[in-house]
Structures are given as structure tokens and as C-alpha cells.
Amino acid sequence: MDDRRTNKKEKKNKSRSDHSTMPEMTQEELKKTFPRYPSDGDGYLVAYETNQADLYLPVLKKYGFVVVNVLTSQECDETIPEFLQDSNENPKGLQEKRITLEDPSSWENVNWPSSSKFQFSKSACGQKAFDNRCNPRIYELFQHIYQGENKLWISIDKWGVMRGTKNLRMVDAEGKENWVEREDWRSELKMHWDLNPWLYVNEVEKEGHHPMYQGLVALVDCPEEVGGFLCVPGSTPFLSEWTKHKQATHMKPLSIRVPEDDKMIEFKQKVTLRKGQMVVWDSGQAHANFANRGDQCRIYQFIRMAPACEKCKERDRFLAPNVLAQDHYTEEVRKKGVQFTSLGRKLAGLEPWD
């Protein structure tokens, strides 16, 4: 999940380093292989505008990820009510208190749509969720990433949230204020790929298929204290070499963990995002997340695009034609009265590209 796909399947199929024949690298060689993405000097990473492809495409190639400004502050603010509306859709009817961002006592597991650590069990299907996915600036970004390809499909994925965990104001039944810390709400994914790296290298290098990309957009400011995306800069260009020296434990299209003793993990980097910024990473990028240790929620939306072709449809189950082929999602979009622009209908696979 993206930075949230480490699940039971991944745990059963995680990679081990028992058969590694990777040549030893000096510290200087490691630093050169896994370079640090530049900071803007204000606690965040350097970000680009969507029309600066000549600047950010080399960055994406070198580091395996890039940060780009895509949504305005107003667009983000207008999305939050829909995020909260979806947060309060409790399919089991067990909700004890409506979730609000101002009341940490409403963030208890029982109040969310899902009891999993990701809090959401289904893709977001409201108007703002689709407006963001089909945003012209995000479309422009992925057109550049896919070398001018204009026939693209959006993904239809979930909201993301990491609850605040420190200095939380809770009011008990008697109205007394308590300031608490909720370590049980802190979760971190291990370093992983959301796919099988050996299959991916084969698809891109030998079969000539497009690289695949993942992304998420910050809907609020996400400084380091609220947690965030974590990855190893340079791990994408190094992936081909890595797979040559690591024995595949299987060739199934499943998530794989980076072995915990792999030296690349030492070069992981936290990705902080301002509201409206998007981090896009190559699916060959080793990534994870780091826990929220602040008092505010980290809120974001998973968004990506891929070329509108059968191979990409086969490779990505979250692409719009796959999701909207499921009757319950088609019905939910209809019930919510989602309106699409002409471009949006094509991006969602509702109309064919000319």
C-alpha cells in the first residue's frame, strides 16, 4: 500500500535471504546505490509541479519515487467531509460514537468501517474521491510518467488514515479530561514490495511491459510526527541486480518482504508530505510506512493510473474496469450519484478511448 498491503498472504510468502550470493558492497558503494532524496530544508522533501516533467522524471528514475504538487488546499479541504462520511459507514452496525477529527475518543476501533489496521474495508466511491482520481493535474503527471501515453485508467482504491497516538484529549463518562497515549494505535508495515520482484523484473526487462506505479495524496499536512510513507531511495534501479543474487522463494504474484537482514533497509527514508502533495513510486520500490507518534490524524488517498490495456488490467486488480465490473461497486457509485466529466468517464473505463 501501496503502503498497506502487508497481510496474511505476504507473511506466508515473505522472501528469505538464506541463499543470498549478493557481493559485498562498501559503505560508500551502498550510499551511492541508495542515495538520499533531497529535502527542501523545512522538514519536507523537494516537490515539483506537474508541468516540470523534465525535472521530476529523472528524479523518479534515480530514486524510484518523486513528490509532486497535485491538489489545491481547497480541494483537500473539500474532500475531508466525504472521508468522514465514509468513516462513519459502519457495515456491522457496531459504531458507538461518530468519528470526528476533533474527538480522539471517537477513533476507537469499533467506530471505523473495518477493525483491520487500515480502518477501511472497501474502496472510496464518492464524488470527491473520483474528482481527485480524475484530477487533470494528476492525469498530466501520469501522462508524463508513461511517456506521453494519454489513454489511461484510474485506480479505485481506499482512503488511508493513521490515527494520532500521543497527547490525546479524552473525556471520561464523568466529564473529566484525561491526556492519554495510545501505543496500540501505532502500526508500521515491514519493508516490502506489493508484488513479486522477480516476476516484475521479468515483465519489464524481458517482456517489455510498462513499469507500474503506485501513489498516494496527502489530504492534510503530514509532517514526520504523524507518520507516513517510507521507502529505500534507489531500490528500484537496483532491483534487477538484487533479483539476480537472491533466490526466489516462489513465482506467485504476491507481496514479498525485504529480508530483515538486507543492508538496503539501513538506507530507508521517511517521506513527509504537505497537504495536496502526491508521492508516486515505481512498484519496484521497496517501501513500508512509519507510525504516527503525534496528536493529529494522517489522512490520505491512494491514487494511481496505468495505461488502458489488457496487460495492465491483468496486473492491477484496483484498476477501474476491474473494480466497476463488480456489481456492488457499480451500484454504490450509482447510489452516490457520482458525476463524471468526459475525461473522467474514459479514465474510469466507462467509455472507450478513441
Buried (B, 14 or more C-beta within 10 A) or exposed (E): BBBBBBBEEBEEBBBEBEEBEBEEBEEEEBBEBBEEBEEEEEEBBBBBBBEBBEEBBEBBEBBBBBBBBBBEEEBBBBBBEBBBBBBBEBEEEEBEEEBEBEBBBBBBBEBBBBEEBBBBEBBBBBBBBBBBBBBEBBBBBBBBBBEEBBBBBBBBBBBBBBBBBBEBEBEEEEEEEEEEBBEEBBBBBBBBBBBBBBBBBBBBEEEEBBBBBBBBBBBBBBBBBBBBBBBBBBBBBBBBEBBEEBEBBEEEEBBBBBBEEBBBBEBBBBBBBBBBBBBBBBBBBBBBBBBBBBBBBBBBBBBBBBBBBEEBBEBBEBBBBBBBEEEEBBEBBEEBEBEBEEBBBBBBBBEEEE
